[in-house]
Amino acid sequence: MKRFLLLCYLVALTWPLLAQNADQANPDLNLNAAYLPPTDPAVQAKLAQWQDLKFGMLIHWGIYAVPGIVESWSICSEDEDWIPRDSNMRYDEYKRWYWNLNKMFNPQQFDPDQWADAAKKAGMKYVVFTTKHHDGFAMYDTKFSDYSIAKGPFAGNPKADVAKYVFDAFRRQGMMVGAYYSKPDWHSQDYWWDRYATPDRHVNYKIENHPYRWNRYKEFVYNQIDEITSRYGEIDILWLDGGWVRAPKEDIGMDRIAKKARENQPGLIIVDRTVTGKYENYRTPEKMVPDKQLSYPWETCMPLSKDWGYVPGATFKTPREVLNTLVEVVAKGGSLLLGVGPTPQGLIEPVVVERLTTIGEWLRVNGEAIYGSRPLVVSNEGNIWFTQSKDGSERYAIVTVGDNRSVGTTLEWRFNLPAKHSDLIVLSTGEKLKYKLKGGQVSVTLPRGTGADGLPVVLKYN
């Protein structure tokens, strides 16, 4: 045990220097592929409801929080810059160390109401919680694996069935609830069979040579998703990760899975990430914003720091950076899912709460330009981004502030012009501004000090 604790301590010390966790998912994401809209009216209605929310929280929490390292990926034997690992440990020894982190994960301060309150203060409207990442450690009381939060040292806690309490806490704040689930499971002997080496992220045996084993794995995934979608009240989104698990090579039977999940949750939005087709109800570019508007529902997922989970001493994006990203995403017709990683004790760090609160204060004043909005044909002119109300009666010019924390004194734009005799109002203060319409261009002088807090400035007009 002393050696185990020493290894954990050493990895925790070195990890922040190594962890880059670059965008590993986007190479598999084809934003130009044909989108198949859902045909079920209940799914269509839920998707339209989700598209109005615009801003949500993605929570990565698991055994990787104990040493504060990248989630799951360090046990994947791929030589990638974004998969850091303690180079002094043999791969097989490292995997044993990682698997045994479950023996130390005992988050006695676990407080999902604190998480939900922080999200509410941030102006977030939905949550996606990681019920199981690629390492196979379930954050709920699954009947189909002993590798879960409810079967380790936390088992005796009244909140040991973690996912239940997370979903309940966010529902109490009036939020839409989503369940992240990893299709691959590297802890499962039916995915990474220890008879063979694990050279990469894929199943490590030939399915055609061992069909009984793969069929057993398909049943395992089906059963776990059935558990998640049947036990925990209303689930709005099933967010499936691990897009390399797909037909024809790693066919897990999505038709059967989706049918059962929607029997349990009518209208369920299914997001089979990077797998184009009828079960990718919206697309999820990771750690990036598309360079243009997309004609279908989409969501940028992006962590508040460089990493999805908790890492000691992390550097976090500023409220200005997050809001600038949110404005761009929404002006292009998307939503922003912001990643937050609770500590191994089960709390969101004060510095994170502080940033989220500042973001929420801006949204409480300027939210009508974000929530329920729709894009215009021209998304922006430089750092001026445009949105409109759903019925098109109101328009918004949102000026993002750069590093110099100044929006200047005069703004000019040529598209999305105000109607003749329209008022042009600073949304945060209600002040009406004088402006000129001449030569197909609007010119307006801003009051002194506008944007001095470094956050976006919203002008409202029709």
ZAVEX-779680 format. One record per residue (C-alpha): residue number from 1; x, z, y negated. Coordinates in steps of 0.02 Angstrom, whole numbers. Example, Ala and Ser with C-alpha at 12.3 -4.5 7.8 and 13.67 -1.06 7.14 Angstrom:
<nodes>
<node num="1" xx="615" zz="390" yy="225"/>
<node num="2" xx="684" zz="357" yy="53"/>
</nodes>
This chain:
<nodes>
<node num="1" xx="0" zz="0" yy="0"/>
<node num="2" xx="144" zz="37" yy="-120"/>
<node num="3" xx="217" zz="-135" yy="-87"/>
<node num="4" xx="46" zz="-213" yy="-114"/>
<node num="5" xx="25" zz="-123" yy="-280"/>
<node num="6" xx="199" zz="-176" yy="-335"/>
<node num="7" xx="162" zz="-358" yy="-296"/>
<node num="8" xx="-1" zz="-348" yy="-392"/>
<node num="9" xx="88" zz="-270" yy="-541"/>
<node num="10" xx="226" zz="-402" yy="-542"/>
<node num="11" xx="105" zz="-546" yy="-534"/>
<node num="12" xx="0" zz="-471" yy="-673"/>
<node num="13" xx="156" zz="-458" yy="-783"/>
<node num="14" xx="213" zz="-636" yy="-755"/>
<node num="15" xx="46" zz="-724" yy="-752"/>
<node num="16" xx="9" zz="-740" yy="-937"/>
<node num="17" xx="174" zz="-835" yy="-955"/>
<node num="18" xx="127" zz="-955" yy="-816"/>
<node num="19" xx="-60" zz="-977" yy="-827"/>
<node num="20" xx="-108" zz="-1137" yy="-913"/>
<node num="21" xx="-258" zz="-1184" yy="-805"/>
<node num="22" xx="-273" zz="-1354" yy="-885"/>
<node num="23" xx="-427" zz="-1460" yy="-866"/>
<node num="24" xx="-421" zz="-1498" yy="-680"/>
<node num="25" xx="-600" zz="-1558" yy="-658"/>
<node num="26" xx="-617" zz="-1701" yy="-780"/>
<node num="27" xx="-520" zz="-1832" yy="-682"/>
<node num="28" xx="-667" zz="-1834" yy="-560"/>
<node num="29" xx="-798" zz="-1846" yy="-698"/>
<node num="30" xx="-857" zz="-2020" yy="-743"/>
<node num="31" xx="-954" zz="-2006" yy="-905"/>
<node num="32" xx="-991" zz="-2192" yy="-900"/>
<node num="33" xx="-1071" zz="-2192" yy="-728"/>
<node num="34" xx="-1257" zz="-2228" yy="-717"/>
<node num="35" xx="-1361" zz="-2072" yy="-740"/>
<node num="36" xx="-1512" zz="-2044" yy="-627"/>
<node num="37" xx="-1642" zz="-1940" yy="-719"/>
<node num="38" xx="-1746" zz="-1820" yy="-614"/>
<node num="39" xx="-1918" zz="-1885" yy="-563"/>
<node num="40" xx="-1998" zz="-1715" yy="-526"/>
<node num="41" xx="-2105" zz="-1668" yy="-679"/>
<node num="42" xx="-2061" zz="-1484" yy="-657"/>
<node num="43" xx="-1875" zz="-1523" yy="-663"/>
<node num="44" xx="-1901" zz="-1637" yy="-813"/>
<node num="45" xx="-1990" zz="-1497" yy="-905"/>
<node num="46" xx="-1855" zz="-1369" yy="-864"/>
<node num="47" xx="-1719" zz="-1491" yy="-917"/>
<node num="48" xx="-1806" zz="-1523" yy="-1083"/>
<node num="49" xx="-1818" zz="-1334" yy="-1109"/>
<node num="50" xx="-1633" zz="-1315" yy="-1071"/>
<node num="51" xx="-1585" zz="-1455" yy="-1192"/>
<node num="52" xx="-1659" zz="-1353" yy="-1335"/>
<node num="53" xx="-1550" zz="-1200" yy="-1300"/>
<node num="54" xx="-1381" zz="-1279" yy="-1348"/>
<node num="55" xx="-1269" zz="-1126" yy="-1321"/>
<node num="56" xx="-1235" zz="-1023" yy="-1166"/>
<node num="57" xx="-1111" zz="-908" yy="-1079"/>
<node num="58" xx="-1015" zz="-950" yy="-919"/>
<node num="59" xx="-951" zz="-793" yy="-831"/>
<node num="60" xx="-806" zz="-802" yy="-709"/>
<node num="61" xx="-782" zz="-636" yy="-622"/>
<node num="62" xx="-707" zz="-600" yy="-453"/>
<node num="63" xx="-556" zz="-527" yy="-363"/>
<node num="64" xx="-442" zz="-630" yy="-476"/>
<node num="65" xx="-487" zz="-509" yy="-617"/>
<node num="66" xx="-388" zz="-369" yy="-531"/>
<node num="67" xx="-215" zz="-440" yy="-572"/>
<node num="68" xx="-286" zz="-549" yy="-712"/>
<node num="69" xx="-241" zz="-720" yy="-641"/>
<node num="70" xx="-315" zz="-894" yy="-628"/>
<node num="71" xx="-470" zz="-895" yy="-521"/>
<node num="72" xx="-442" zz="-955" yy="-341"/>
<node num="73" xx="-326" zz="-1099" yy="-381"/>
<node num="74" xx="-162" zz="-1007" yy="-351"/>
<node num="75" xx="-198" zz="-1009" yy="-163"/>
<node num="76" xx="-217" zz="-1198" yy="-165"/>
<node num="77" xx="-55" zz="-1278" yy="-106"/>
<node num="78" xx="-50" zz="-1418" yy="-235"/>
<node num="79" xx="101" zz="-1439" yy="-348"/>
<node num="80" xx="8" zz="-1446" yy="-513"/>
<node num="81" xx="60" zz="-1374" yy="-680"/>
<node num="82" xx="-107" zz="-1287" yy="-697"/>
<node num="83" xx="-90" zz="-1199" yy="-528"/>
<node num="84" xx="39" zz="-1063" yy="-565"/>
<node num="85" xx="100" zz="-947" yy="-428"/>
<node num="86" xx="235" zz="-814" yy="-413"/>
<node num="87" xx="380" zz="-923" yy="-355"/>
<node num="88" xx="467" zz="-776" yy="-269"/>
<node num="89" xx="332" zz="-762" yy="-136"/>
<node num="90" xx="312" zz="-874" yy="15"/>
<node num="91" xx="148" zz="-968" yy="16"/>
<node num="92" xx="80" zz="-882" yy="170"/>
<node num="93" xx="130" zz="-712" yy="102"/>
<node num="94" xx="50" zz="-752" yy="-65"/>
<node num="95" xx="-114" zz="-801" yy="17"/>
<node num="96" xx="-119" zz="-637" yy="114"/>
<node num="97" xx="-87" zz="-543" yy="-48"/>
<node num="98" xx="-226" zz="-637" yy="-136"/>
<node num="99" xx="-354" zz="-616" yy="3"/>
<node num="100" xx="-321" zz="-429" yy="3"/>
<node num="101" xx="-366" zz="-409" yy="-181"/>
<node num="102" xx="-542" zz="-372" yy="-119"/>
<node num="103" xx="-477" zz="-202" yy="-64"/>
<node num="104" xx="-436" zz="-158" yy="-245"/>
<node num="105" xx="-588" zz="-231" yy="-334"/>
<node num="106" xx="-690" zz="-78" yy="-380"/>
<node num="107" xx="-768" zz="-106" yy="-553"/>
<node num="108" xx="-841" zz="66" yy="-583"/>
<node num="109" xx="-883" zz="26" yy="-766"/>
<node num="110" xx="-981" zz="-132" yy="-721"/>
<node num="111" xx="-1108" zz="-150" yy="-861"/>
<node num="112" xx="-1209" zz="-311" yy="-858"/>
<node num="113" xx="-1316" zz="-251" yy="-1002"/>
<node num="114" xx="-1159" zz="-247" yy="-1110"/>
<node num="115" xx="-1126" zz="-428" yy="-1060"/>
<node num="116" xx="-1303" zz="-483" yy="-1098"/>
<node num="117" xx="-1304" zz="-389" yy="-1263"/>
<node num="118" xx="-1142" zz="-477" yy="-1314"/>
<node num="119" xx="-1216" zz="-645" yy="-1269"/>
<node num="120" xx="-1374" zz="-606" yy="-1367"/>
<node num="121" xx="-1272" zz="-555" yy="-1519"/>
<node num="122" xx="-1177" zz="-720" yy="-1503"/>
<node num="123" xx="-1338" zz="-820" yy="-1516"/>
<node num="124" xx="-1323" zz="-881" yy="-1337"/>
<node num="125" xx="-1481" zz="-934" yy="-1248"/>
<node num="126" xx="-1430" zz="-951" yy="-1065"/>
<node num="127" xx="-1302" zz="-889" yy="-940"/>
<node num="128" xx="-1214" zz="-962" yy="-788"/>
<node num="129" xx="-1139" zz="-827" yy="-675"/>
<node num="130" xx="-1010" zz="-860" yy="-539"/>
<node num="131" xx="-1091" zz="-802" yy="-378"/>
<node num="132" xx="-943" zz="-868" yy="-277"/>
<node num="133" xx="-786" zz="-962" yy="-327"/>
<node num="134" xx="-675" zz="-1070" yy="-216"/>
<node num="135" xx="-588" zz="-917" yy="-143"/>
<node num="136" xx="-749" zz="-874" yy="-52"/>
<node num="137" xx="-770" zz="-699" yy="-122"/>
<node num="138" xx="-957" zz="-677" yy="-150"/>
<node num="139" xx="-1015" zz="-581" yy="-303"/>
<node num="140" xx="-1178" zz="-535" yy="-217"/>
<node num="141" xx="-1230" zz="-455" yy="-53"/>
<node num="142" xx="-1225" zz="-605" yy="63"/>
<node num="143" xx="-1276" zz="-589" yy="245"/>
<node num="144" xx="-1166" zz="-732" yy="297"/>
<node num="145" xx="-993" zz="-665" yy="253"/>
<node num="146" xx="-905" zz="-497" yy="251"/>
<node num="147" xx="-799" zz="-557" yy="105"/>
<node num="148" xx="-902" zz="-496" yy="-41"/>
<node num="149" xx="-910" zz="-368" yy="-181"/>
<node num="150" xx="-1045" zz="-275" yy="-85"/>
<node num="151" xx="-934" zz="-243" yy="67"/>
<node num="152" xx="-775" zz="-177" yy="-15"/>
<node num="153" xx="-737" zz="-17" yy="-110"/>
<node num="154" xx="-882" zz="-54" yy="-228"/>
<node num="155" xx="-1007" zz="-53" yy="-84"/>
<node num="156" xx="-1071" zz="122" yy="-121"/>
<node num="157" xx="-1111" zz="85" yy="-303"/>
<node num="158" xx="-1297" zz="67" yy="-344"/>
<node num="159" xx="-1256" zz="-101" yy="-426"/>
<node num="160" xx="-1156" zz="-169" yy="-279"/>
<node num="161" xx="-1269" zz="-322" yy="-268"/>
<node num="162" xx="-1189" zz="-382" yy="-430"/>
<node num="163" xx="-1278" zz="-547" yy="-456"/>
<node num="164" xx="-1448" zz="-461" yy="-454"/>
<node num="165" xx="-1401" zz="-346" yy="-596"/>
<node num="166" xx="-1319" zz="-485" yy="-697"/>
<node num="167" xx="-1471" zz="-599" yy="-684"/>
<node num="168" xx="-1590" zz="-456" yy="-724"/>
<node num="169" xx="-1490" zz="-404" yy="-878"/>
<node num="170" xx="-1490" zz="-578" yy="-953"/>
<node num="171" xx="-1674" zz="-606" yy="-915"/>
<node num="172" xx="-1714" zz="-447" yy="-1010"/>
<node num="173" xx="-1632" zz="-530" yy="-1161"/>
<node num="174" xx="-1747" zz="-680" yy="-1139"/>
<node num="175" xx="-1614" zz="-799" yy="-1076"/>
<node num="176" xx="-1619" zz="-940" yy="-951"/>
<node num="177" xx="-1519" zz="-896" yy="-794"/>
<node num="178" xx="-1399" zz="-1004" yy="-696"/>
<node num="179" xx="-1303" zz="-974" yy="-535"/>
<node num="180" xx="-1130" zz="-1050" yy="-514"/>
<node num="181" xx="-1087" zz="-1082" yy="-332"/>
<node num="182" xx="-929" zz="-1161" yy="-259"/>
<node num="183" xx="-963" zz="-1287" yy="-121"/>
<node num="184" xx="-788" zz="-1266" yy="-47"/>
<node num="185" xx="-746" zz="-1096" yy="27"/>
<node num="186" xx="-560" zz="-1074" yy="60"/>
<node num="187" xx="-587" zz="-907" yy="146"/>
<node num="188" xx="-702" zz="-981" yy="277"/>
<node num="189" xx="-626" zz="-1027" yy="444"/>
<node num="190" xx="-747" zz="-1172" yy="447"/>
<node num="191" xx="-669" zz="-1246" yy="289"/>
<node num="192" xx="-487" zz="-1191" yy="293"/>
<node num="193" xx="-460" zz="-1165" yy="479"/>
<node num="194" xx="-302" zz="-1063" yy="509"/>
<node num="195" xx="-261" zz="-1172" yy="658"/>
<node num="196" xx="-190" zz="-1294" yy="529"/>
<node num="197" xx="-96" zz="-1287" yy="365"/>
<node num="198" xx="-191" zz="-1296" yy="199"/>
<node num="199" xx="-102" zz="-1437" yy="107"/>
<node num="200" xx="-232" zz="-1460" yy="-30"/>
<node num="201" xx="-406" zz="-1415" yy="-90"/>
<node num="202" xx="-497" zz="-1514" yy="45"/>
<node num="203" xx="-559" zz="-1461" yy="216"/>
<node num="204" xx="-400" zz="-1448" yy="321"/>
<node num="205" xx="-458" zz="-1525" yy="486"/>
<node num="206" xx="-532" zz="-1692" yy="534"/>
<node num="207" xx="-719" zz="-1672" yy="529"/>
<node num="208" xx="-743" zz="-1814" yy="652"/>
<node num="209" xx="-635" zz="-1721" yy="779"/>
<node num="210" xx="-723" zz="-1554" yy="754"/>
<node num="211" xx="-903" zz="-1593" yy="705"/>
<node num="212" xx="-968" zz="-1428" yy="773"/>
<node num="213" xx="-857" zz="-1334" yy="650"/>
<node num="214" xx="-912" zz="-1438" yy="500"/>
<node num="215" xx="-1095" zz="-1423" yy="549"/>
<node num="216" xx="-1071" zz="-1235" yy="554"/>
<node num="217" xx="-997" zz="-1243" yy="379"/>
<node num="218" xx="-1143" zz="-1347" yy="316"/>
<node num="219" xx="-1262" zz="-1216" yy="383"/>
<node num="220" xx="-1161" zz="-1079" yy="297"/>
<node num="221" xx="-1174" zz="-1165" yy="126"/>
<node num="222" xx="-1360" zz="-1198" yy="153"/>
<node num="223" xx="-1391" zz="-1016" yy="199"/>
<node num="224" xx="-1296" zz="-945" yy="50"/>
<node num="225" xx="-1384" zz="-1058" yy="-75"/>
<node num="226" xx="-1549" zz="-1011" yy="6"/>
<node num="227" xx="-1503" zz="-827" yy="-20"/>
<node num="228" xx="-1459" zz="-852" yy="-203"/>
<node num="229" xx="-1614" zz="-952" yy="-245"/>
<node num="230" xx="-1737" zz="-842" yy="-148"/>
<node num="231" xx="-1683" zz="-663" yy="-181"/>
<node num="232" xx="-1652" zz="-639" yy="-365"/>
<node num="233" xx="-1806" zz="-687" yy="-462"/>
<node num="234" xx="-1819" zz="-845" yy="-565"/>
<node num="235" xx="-1662" zz="-952" yy="-562"/>
<node num="236" xx="-1664" zz="-1096" yy="-686"/>
<node num="237" xx="-1499" zz="-1184" yy="-648"/>
<node num="238" xx="-1397" zz="-1208" yy="-489"/>
<node num="239" xx="-1222" zz="-1253" yy="-553"/>
<node num="240" xx="-1122" zz="-1321" yy="-406"/>
<node num="241" xx="-933" zz="-1334" yy="-422"/>
<node num="242" xx="-802" zz="-1414" yy="-311"/>
<node num="243" xx="-853" zz="-1596" yy="-334"/>
<node num="244" xx="-732" zz="-1658" yy="-203"/>
<node num="245" xx="-852" zz="-1588" yy="-73"/>
<node num="246" xx="-965" zz="-1738" yy="-66"/>
<node num="247" xx="-1022" zz="-1879" yy="46"/>
<node num="248" xx="-957" zz="-1972" yy="138"/>
<node num="249" xx="-798" zz="-1873" yy="178"/>
<node num="250" xx="-862" zz="-1694" yy="154"/>
<node num="251" xx="-1049" zz="-1717" yy="168"/>
<node num="252" xx="-1134" zz="-1547" yy="160"/>
<node num="253" xx="-1312" zz="-1615" yy="163"/>
<node num="254" xx="-1365" zz="-1603" yy="-18"/>
<node num="255" xx="-1539" zz="-1672" yy="16"/>
<node num="256" xx="-1579" zz="-1525" yy="130"/>
<node num="257" xx="-1496" zz="-1398" yy="15"/>
<node num="258" xx="-1588" zz="-1462" yy="-140"/>
<node num="259" xx="-1755" zz="-1469" yy="-50"/>
<node num="260" xx="-1743" zz="-1288" yy="4"/>
<node num="261" xx="-1676" zz="-1228" yy="-163"/>
<node num="262" xx="-1822" zz="-1310" yy="-255"/>
<node num="263" xx="-1946" zz="-1240" yy="-131"/>
<node num="264" xx="-1878" zz="-1071" yy="-182"/>
<node num="265" xx="-1866" zz="-1116" yy="-367"/>
<node num="266" xx="-1987" zz="-1254" yy="-421"/>
<node num="267" xx="-1915" zz="-1353" yy="-566"/>
<node num="268" xx="-1737" zz="-1296" yy="-530"/>
<node num="269" xx="-1604" zz="-1392" yy="-627"/>
<node num="270" xx="-1465" zz="-1441" yy="-507"/>
<node num="271" xx="-1293" zz="-1481" yy="-576"/>
<node num="272" xx="-1187" zz="-1553" yy="-435"/>
<node num="273" xx="-1034" zz="-1567" yy="-546"/>
<node num="274" xx="-940" zz="-1734" yy="-552"/>
<node num="275" xx="-1048" zz="-1803" yy="-411"/>
<node num="276" xx="-1152" zz="-1939" yy="-492"/>
<node num="277" xx="-1326" zz="-1962" yy="-425"/>
<node num="278" xx="-1493" zz="-1876" yy="-413"/>
<node num="279" xx="-1422" zz="-1699" yy="-403"/>
<node num="280" xx="-1318" zz="-1707" yy="-562"/>
<node num="281" xx="-1462" zz="-1670" yy="-680"/>
<node num="282" xx="-1340" zz="-1648" yy="-822"/>
<node num="283" xx="-1153" zz="-1682" yy="-837"/>
<node num="284" xx="-1017" zz="-1557" yy="-877"/>
<node num="285" xx="-858" zz="-1620" yy="-962"/>
<node num="286" xx="-734" zz="-1477" yy="-948"/>
<node num="287" xx="-626" zz="-1413" yy="-1092"/>
<node num="288" xx="-661" zz="-1568" yy="-1194"/>
<node num="289" xx="-793" zz="-1650" yy="-1303"/>
<node num="290" xx="-837" zz="-1832" yy="-1267"/>
<node num="291" xx="-779" zz="-1951" yy="-1403"/>
<node num="292" xx="-955" zz="-2020" yy="-1427"/>
<node num="293" xx="-1138" zz="-1980" yy="-1401"/>
<node num="294" xx="-1199" zz="-1988" yy="-1222"/>
<node num="295" xx="-1370" zz="-2055" yy="-1176"/>
<node num="296" xx="-1409" zz="-1919" yy="-1048"/>
<node num="297" xx="-1409" zz="-1728" yy="-1044"/>
<node num="298" xx="-1236" zz="-1651" yy="-1047"/>
<node num="299" xx="-1141" zz="-1490" yy="-1077"/>
<node num="300" xx="-961" zz="-1456" yy="-1125"/>
<node num="301" xx="-895" zz="-1306" yy="-1029"/>
<node num="302" xx="-749" zz="-1222" yy="-1115"/>
<node num="303" xx="-669" zz="-1049" yy="-1101"/>
<node num="304" xx="-650" zz="-935" yy="-1251"/>
<node num="305" xx="-466" zz="-916" yy="-1204"/>
<node num="306" xx="-357" zz="-1037" yy="-1104"/>
<node num="307" xx="-423" zz="-965" yy="-942"/>
<node num="308" xx="-596" zz="-944" yy="-869"/>
<node num="309" xx="-571" zz="-768" yy="-804"/>
<node num="310" xx="-491" zz="-611" yy="-873"/>
<node num="311" xx="-305" zz="-623" yy="-912"/>
<node num="312" xx="-216" zz="-476" yy="-996"/>
<node num="313" xx="-159" zz="-513" yy="-1173"/>
<node num="314" xx="-253" zz="-677" yy="-1184"/>
<node num="315" xx="-263" zz="-773" yy="-1348"/>
<node num="316" xx="-443" zz="-813" yy="-1394"/>
<node num="317" xx="-517" zz="-953" yy="-1496"/>
<node num="318" xx="-574" zz="-900" yy="-1669"/>
<node num="319" xx="-758" zz="-902" yy="-1719"/>
<node num="320" xx="-717" zz="-1051" yy="-1830"/>
<node num="321" xx="-645" zz="-1148" yy="-1682"/>
<node num="322" xx="-794" zz="-1109" yy="-1572"/>
<node num="323" xx="-921" zz="-1152" yy="-1707"/>
<node num="324" xx="-832" zz="-1313" yy="-1752"/>
<node num="325" xx="-840" zz="-1362" yy="-1568"/>
<node num="326" xx="-1022" zz="-1311" yy="-1554"/>
<node num="327" xx="-1067" zz="-1415" yy="-1707"/>
<node num="328" xx="-979" zz="-1569" yy="-1640"/>
<node num="329" xx="-1055" zz="-1549" yy="-1468"/>
<node num="330" xx="-1232" zz="-1529" yy="-1535"/>
<node num="331" xx="-1213" zz="-1672" yy="-1659"/>
<node num="332" xx="-1168" zz="-1782" yy="-1511"/>
<node num="333" xx="-1322" zz="-1723" yy="-1415"/>
<node num="334" xx="-1244" zz="-1596" yy="-1298"/>
<node num="335" xx="-1237" zz="-1410" yy="-1265"/>
<node num="336" xx="-1090" zz="-1288" yy="-1261"/>
<node num="337" xx="-1061" zz="-1169" yy="-1116"/>
<node num="338" xx="-928" zz="-1044" yy="-1172"/>
<node num="339" xx="-826" zz="-958" yy="-1037"/>
<node num="340" xx="-797" zz="-769" yy="-1039"/>
<node num="341" xx="-707" zz="-664" yy="-909"/>
<node num="342" xx="-750" zz="-479" yy="-892"/>
<node num="343" xx="-611" zz="-353" yy="-854"/>
<node num="344" xx="-579" zz="-286" yy="-678"/>
<node num="345" xx="-672" zz="-128" yy="-733"/>
<node num="346" xx="-828" zz="-232" yy="-770"/>
<node num="347" xx="-834" zz="-243" yy="-960"/>
<node num="348" xx="-814" zz="-379" yy="-1090"/>
<node num="349" xx="-666" zz="-338" yy="-1201"/>
<node num="350" xx="-699" zz="-276" yy="-1378"/>
<node num="351" xx="-602" zz="-421" yy="-1454"/>
<node num="352" xx="-717" zz="-542" yy="-1363"/>
<node num="353" xx="-873" zz="-450" yy="-1419"/>
<node num="354" xx="-808" zz="-455" yy="-1598"/>
<node num="355" xx="-785" zz="-643" yy="-1594"/>
<node num="356" xx="-953" zz="-672" yy="-1513"/>
<node num="357" xx="-1039" zz="-563" yy="-1642"/>
<node num="358" xx="-964" zz="-663" yy="-1786"/>
<node num="359" xx="-1023" zz="-824" yy="-1704"/>
<node num="360" xx="-1197" zz="-751" yy="-1686"/>
<node num="361" xx="-1205" zz="-696" yy="-1868"/>
<node num="362" xx="-1175" zz="-876" yy="-1921"/>
<node num="363" xx="-1306" zz="-940" yy="-1800"/>
<node num="364" xx="-1437" zz="-816" yy="-1860"/>
<node num="365" xx="-1425" zz="-896" yy="-2032"/>
<node num="366" xx="-1391" zz="-1077" yy="-1984"/>
<node num="367" xx="-1468" zz="-1090" yy="-1811"/>
<node num="368" xx="-1608" zz="-1208" yy="-1859"/>
<node num="369" xx="-1476" zz="-1345" yy="-1875"/>
<node num="370" xx="-1421" zz="-1310" yy="-1695"/>
<node num="371" xx="-1562" zz="-1246" yy="-1583"/>
<node num="372" xx="-1689" zz="-1376" yy="-1531"/>
<node num="373" xx="-1602" zz="-1507" yy="-1636"/>
<node num="374" xx="-1575" zz="-1689" yy="-1594"/>
<node num="375" xx="-1432" zz="-1807" yy="-1638"/>
<node num="376" xx="-1443" zz="-1948" yy="-1763"/>
<node num="377" xx="-1379" zz="-2123" yy="-1728"/>
<node num="378" xx="-1224" zz="-2086" yy="-1832"/>
<node num="379" xx="-1154" zz="-1919" yy="-1776"/>
<node num="380" xx="-1029" zz="-1889" yy="-1914"/>
<node num="381" xx="-927" zz="-1950" yy="-2060"/>
<node num="382" xx="-761" zz="-1861" yy="-2048"/>
<node num="383" xx="-792" zz="-1675" yy="-2044"/>
<node num="384" xx="-976" zz="-1693" yy="-2093"/>
<node num="385" xx="-1085" zz="-1685" yy="-1938"/>
<node num="386" xx="-1270" zz="-1726" yy="-1933"/>
<node num="387" xx="-1418" zz="-1657" yy="-1836"/>
<node num="388" xx="-1605" zz="-1667" yy="-1858"/>
<node num="389" xx="-1756" zz="-1565" yy="-1808"/>
<node num="390" xx="-1846" zz="-1620" yy="-1650"/>
<node num="391" xx="-1987" zz="-1702" yy="-1749"/>
<node num="392" xx="-1864" zz="-1785" yy="-1869"/>
<node num="393" xx="-1939" zz="-1703" yy="-2023"/>
<node num="394" xx="-1779" zz="-1609" yy="-2070"/>
<node num="395" xx="-1598" zz="-1664" yy="-2071"/>
<node num="396" xx="-1439" zz="-1563" yy="-2080"/>
<node num="397" xx="-1265" zz="-1605" yy="-2140"/>
<node num="398" xx="-1145" zz="-1479" yy="-2062"/>
<node num="399" xx="-973" zz="-1471" yy="-2140"/>
<node num="400" xx="-840" zz="-1403" yy="-2023"/>
<node num="401" xx="-696" zz="-1312" yy="-2105"/>
<node num="402" xx="-517" zz="-1351" yy="-2057"/>
<node num="403" xx="-362" zz="-1242" yy="-2049"/>
<node num="404" xx="-349" zz="-1240" yy="-2238"/>
<node num="405" xx="-516" zz="-1147" yy="-2241"/>
<node num="406" xx="-584" zz="-1259" yy="-2377"/>
<node num="407" xx="-725" zz="-1386" yy="-2382"/>
<node num="408" xx="-674" zz="-1450" yy="-2553"/>
<node num="409" xx="-788" zz="-1459" yy="-2703"/>
<node num="410" xx="-867" zz="-1631" yy="-2681"/>
<node num="411" xx="-945" zz="-1706" yy="-2526"/>
<node num="412" xx="-989" zz="-1888" yy="-2502"/>
<node num="413" xx="-1070" zz="-1982" yy="-2359"/>
<node num="414" xx="-1151" zz="-2152" yy="-2332"/>
<node num="415" xx="-1260" zz="-2129" yy="-2178"/>
<node num="416" xx="-1407" zz="-2014" yy="-2146"/>
<node num="417" xx="-1445" zz="-2009" yy="-2331"/>
<node num="418" xx="-1576" zz="-1894" yy="-2409"/>
<node num="419" xx="-1745" zz="-1971" yy="-2446"/>
<node num="420" xx="-1779" zz="-2007" yy="-2629"/>
<node num="421" xx="-1820" zz="-1845" yy="-2722"/>
<node num="422" xx="-1776" zz="-1739" yy="-2570"/>
<node num="423" xx="-1706" zz="-1565" yy="-2601"/>
<node num="424" xx="-1530" zz="-1534" yy="-2539"/>
<node num="425" xx="-1513" zz="-1349" yy="-2496"/>
<node num="426" xx="-1370" zz="-1237" yy="-2440"/>
<node num="427" xx="-1454" zz="-1164" yy="-2286"/>
<node num="428" xx="-1362" zz="-997" yy="-2292"/>
<node num="429" xx="-1411" zz="-957" yy="-2472"/>
<node num="430" xx="-1564" zz="-1065" yy="-2508"/>
<node num="431" xx="-1477" zz="-1136" yy="-2663"/>
<node num="432" xx="-1534" zz="-1309" yy="-2715"/>
<node num="433" xx="-1392" zz="-1426" yy="-2757"/>
<node num="434" xx="-1386" zz="-1570" yy="-2879"/>
<node num="435" xx="-1331" zz="-1732" yy="-2802"/>
<node num="436" xx="-1317" zz="-1917" yy="-2841"/>
<node num="437" xx="-1376" zz="-2065" yy="-2737"/>
<node num="438" xx="-1285" zz="-2220" yy="-2793"/>
<node num="439" xx="-1219" zz="-2375" yy="-2708"/>
<node num="440" xx="-1283" zz="-2320" yy="-2538"/>
<node num="441" xx="-1190" zz="-2156" yy="-2546"/>
<node num="442" xx="-1233" zz="-1975" yy="-2582"/>
<node num="443" xx="-1117" zz="-1867" yy="-2685"/>
<node num="444" xx="-1142" zz="-1680" yy="-2704"/>
<node num="445" xx="-1041" zz="-1541" yy="-2786"/>
<node num="446" xx="-1036" zz="-1378" yy="-2690"/>
<node num="447" xx="-1043" zz="-1206" yy="-2772"/>
<node num="448" xx="-876" zz="-1122" yy="-2793"/>
<node num="449" xx="-826" zz="-1020" yy="-2641"/>
<node num="450" xx="-934" zz="-1117" yy="-2519"/>
<node num="451" xx="-855" zz="-1105" yy="-2347"/>
<node num="452" xx="-731" zz="-971" yy="-2401"/>
<node num="453" xx="-761" zz="-877" yy="-2238"/>
<node num="454" xx="-690" zz="-1026" yy="-2143"/>
<node num="455" xx="-854" zz="-1059" yy="-2051"/>
<node num="456" xx="-959" zz="-1219" yy="-2057"/>
<node num="457" xx="-1072" zz="-1250" yy="-2206"/>
<node num="458" xx="-1247" zz="-1319" yy="-2177"/>
<node num="459" xx="-1345" zz="-1424" yy="-2300"/>
<node num="460" xx="-1529" zz="-1456" yy="-2265"/>
<node num="461" xx="-1632" zz="-1604" yy="-2328"/>
<node num="462" xx="-1760" zz="-1731" yy="-2274"/>
</nodes>
